[in-house]
Amino acid sequence: MRFNRTSLAAGVVFTALASGMFSLGSGSGPVGPVAAEAQNLGMRVVSGFVTDGHSVPVVGATVFLRDLKSKAIRSYTATELGKFRFTGVKMDEDHELWAEYQGRKSAVKTVSSWDARKEFEVELKLK
């Protein structure tokens, strides 16, 4: 049996379909690798600490988490030791995170939808 590019490509596509990597048909399922789609499902926890320029915890700082798709902003007041924690953060959307306290602001951090961590922890340093 002779193989050419067309028959080789058809064999690769058939193998991919048979293995469940791809789905044909509109609305009947995902089109593309199933593993890549599964990475972004679910929720994550975004937590960390707010500190000053000398790494001293800042109690009472306000931490903001902005959903870049909907522009919705959630806030949290840092507790003792400067801790903050946001739960139920969608993993398939990008977010911005920053802290403010008495006119000072930290750098803005990005919580990317490409980051597969279920627990995202960061230190926000006030300038």
Protein Blocks (a to p, Z undefined) as FASTA:
>chain_A
ZZdfklmmmmmmmmmmmnopaccdehiacedjfklmmmmgccdddddddddfkopacehi
acddddfklopacdddddehhiacdehiafkbccdddddeehiacddddddfklmbfbdc
dddddZZ
